[in-house]
Amino acid sequence: MSDKTILEHIASLVEEEHRLRADEKAEQTAARLKDVAEQLDQCWDLLRQRRAKREFGEDPDTAAVRDVGTVELYKG
């Protein structure tokens, strides 16, 4: 997966998040909003991994999506 593909997926998720937040049926969309937020965190994490690997001369394609628990608990 390329950086461009990841960024396109992020853009798509952000658009969906905005649509869901504008929806008046917030209780029906809460679960999907949580899922979208988790996917966004995973995408941003993957993009950061790829950029770091590239910066240090490693193959960015060896970066992998980490599980939600790992990404959500990351303290930065």
C-alpha positions as protocol buffer text, in pm:
chain_id: "A"
residue {
  index: 1
  type: MET
  ca { x: 0 y: 0 z: 0 }
}
residue {
  index: 2
  type: SER
  ca { x: 146 y: 336 z: -99 }
}
residue {
  index: 3
  type: ASP
  ca { x: 142 y: 659 z: 99 }
}
residue {
  index: 4
  type: LYS
  ca { x: -95 y: 800 z: -162 }
}
residue {
  index: 5
  type: THR
  ca { x: -338 y: 511 z: -113 }
}
residue {
  index: 6
  type: ILE
  ca { x: -325 y: 556 z: 264 }
}
residue {
  index: 7
  type: LEU
  ca { x: -388 y: 930 z: 233 }
}
residue {
  index: 8
  type: GLU
  ca { x: -681 y: 868 z: -2 }
}
residue {
  index: 9
  type: HIS
  ca { x: -829 y: 624 z: 249 }
}
residue {
  index: 10
  type: ILE
  ca { x: -779 y: 880 z: 527 }
}
residue {
  index: 11
  type: ALA
  ca { x: -960 y: 1143 z: 319 }
}
residue {
  index: 12
  type: SER
  ca { x: -1246 y: 903 z: 258 }
}
residue {
  index: 13
  type: LEU
  ca { x: -1274 y: 821 z: 628 }
}
residue {
  index: 14
  type: VAL
  ca { x: -1267 y: 1191 z: 723 }
}
residue {
  index: 15
  type: GLU
  ca { x: -1550 y: 1261 z: 477 }
}
residue {
  index: 16
  type: GLU
  ca { x: -1751 y: 975 z: 625 }
}
residue {
  index: 17
  type: GLU
  ca { x: -1679 y: 1100 z: 978 }
}
residue {
  index: 18
  type: HIS
  ca { x: -1808 y: 1447 z: 885 }
}
residue {
  index: 19
  type: ARG
  ca { x: -2124 y: 1298 z: 732 }
}
residue {
  index: 20
  type: LEU
  ca { x: -2185 y: 1085 z: 1041 }
}
residue {
  index: 21
  type: ARG
  ca { x: -2133 y: 1380 z: 1277 }
}
residue {
  index: 22
  type: ALA
  ca { x: -2383 y: 1585 z: 1076 }
}
residue {
  index: 23
  type: ASP
  ca { x: -2642 y: 1307 z: 1102 }
}
residue {
  index: 24
  type: GLU
  ca { x: -2917 y: 1374 z: 1354 }
}
residue {
  index: 25
  type: LYS
  ca { x: -2941 y: 1005 z: 1450 }
}
residue {
  index: 26
  type: ALA
  ca { x: -2624 y: 1018 z: 1660 }
}
residue {
  index: 27
  type: GLU
  ca { x: -2710 y: 710 z: 1865 }
}
residue {
  index: 28
  type: GLN
  ca { x: -2737 y: 500 z: 1550 }
}
residue {
  index: 29
  type: THR
  ca { x: -2406 y: 624 z: 1417 }
}
residue {
  index: 30
  type: ALA
  ca { x: -2203 y: 610 z: 1740 }
}
residue {
  index: 31
  type: ALA
  ca { x: -2066 y: 263 z: 1670 }
}
residue {
  index: 32
  type: ARG
  ca { x: -1969 y: 355 z: 1314 }
}
residue {
  index: 33
  type: LEU
  ca { x: -1806 y: 678 z: 1433 }
}
residue {
  index: 34
  type: LYS
  ca { x: -1597 y: 478 z: 1679 }
}
residue {
  index: 35
  type: ASP
  ca { x: -1496 y: 239 z: 1401 }
}
residue {
  index: 36
  type: VAL
  ca { x: -1404 y: 526 z: 1169 }
}
residue {
  index: 37
  type: ALA
  ca { x: -1197 y: 694 z: 1442 }
}
residue {
  index: 38
  type: GLU
  ca { x: -1010 y: 369 z: 1507 }
}
residue {
  index: 39
  type: GLN
  ca { x: -943 y: 319 z: 1136 }
}
residue {
  index: 40
  type: LEU
  ca { x: -816 y: 675 z: 1109 }
}
residue {
  index: 41
  type: ASP
  ca { x: -577 y: 618 z: 1398 }
}
residue {
  index: 42
  type: GLN
  ca { x: -451 y: 301 z: 1232 }
}
residue {
  index: 43
  type: CYS
  ca { x: -401 y: 475 z: 897 }
}
residue {
  index: 44
  type: TRP
  ca { x: -213 y: 767 z: 1050 }
}
residue {
  index: 45
  type: ASP
  ca { x: 2 y: 523 z: 1247 }
}
residue {
  index: 46
  type: LEU
  ca { x: 80 y: 324 z: 933 }
}
residue {
  index: 47
  type: LEU
  ca { x: 170 y: 641 z: 745 }
}
residue {
  index: 48
  type: ARG
  ca { x: 402 y: 751 z: 1030 }
}
residue {
  index: 49
  type: GLN
  ca { x: 567 y: 406 z: 1028 }
}
residue {
  index: 50
  type: ARG
  ca { x: 623 y: 424 z: 652 }
}
residue {
  index: 51
  type: ARG
  ca { x: 770 y: 773 z: 671 }
}
residue {
  index: 52
  type: ALA
  ca { x: 1001 y: 677 z: 959 }
}
residue {
  index: 53
  type: LYS
  ca { x: 1124 y: 368 z: 776 }
}
residue {
  index: 54
  type: ARG
  ca { x: 1189 y: 571 z: 462 }
}
residue {
  index: 55
  type: GLU
  ca { x: 1374 y: 837 z: 664 }
}
residue {
  index: 56
  type: PHE
  ca { x: 1608 y: 576 z: 811 }
}
residue {
  index: 57
  type: GLY
  ca { x: 1673 y: 395 z: 483 }
}
residue {
  index: 58
  type: GLU
  ca { x: 1441 y: 104 z: 545 }
}
residue {
  index: 59
  type: ASP
  ca { x: 1175 y: -34 z: 313 }
}
residue {
  index: 60
  type: PRO
  ca { x: 845 y: 146 z: 387 }
}
residue {
  index: 61
  type: ASP
  ca { x: 655 y: -154 z: 250 }
}
residue {
  index: 62
  type: THR
  ca { x: 758 y: -352 z: 558 }
}
residue {
  index: 63
  type: ALA
  ca { x: 539 y: -128 z: 775 }
}
residue {
  index: 64
  type: ALA
  ca { x: 226 y: -303 z: 893 }
}
residue {
  index: 65
  type: VAL
  ca { x: -112 y: -199 z: 1027 }
}
residue {
  index: 66
  type: ARG
  ca { x: -109 y: -240 z: 1404 }
}
residue {
  index: 67
  type: ASP
  ca { x: -409 y: -359 z: 1598 }
}
residue {
  index: 68
  type: VAL
  ca { x: -651 y: -103 z: 1737 }
}
residue {
  index: 69
  type: GLY
  ca { x: -550 y: -176 z: 2097 }
}
residue {
  index: 70
  type: THR
  ca { x: -187 y: -92 z: 2025 }
}
residue {
  index: 71
  type: VAL
  ca { x: -266 y: 223 z: 1828 }
}
residue {
  index: 72
  type: GLU
  ca { x: -528 y: 350 z: 2072 }
}
residue {
  index: 73
  type: LEU
  ca { x: -300 y: 302 z: 2372 }
}
residue {
  index: 74
  type: TYR
  ca { x: 3 y: 465 z: 2209 }
}
residue {
  index: 75
  type: LYS
  ca { x: 130 y: 746 z: 2430 }
}
residue {
  index: 76
  type: GLY
  ca { x: 350 y: 912 z: 2165 }
}
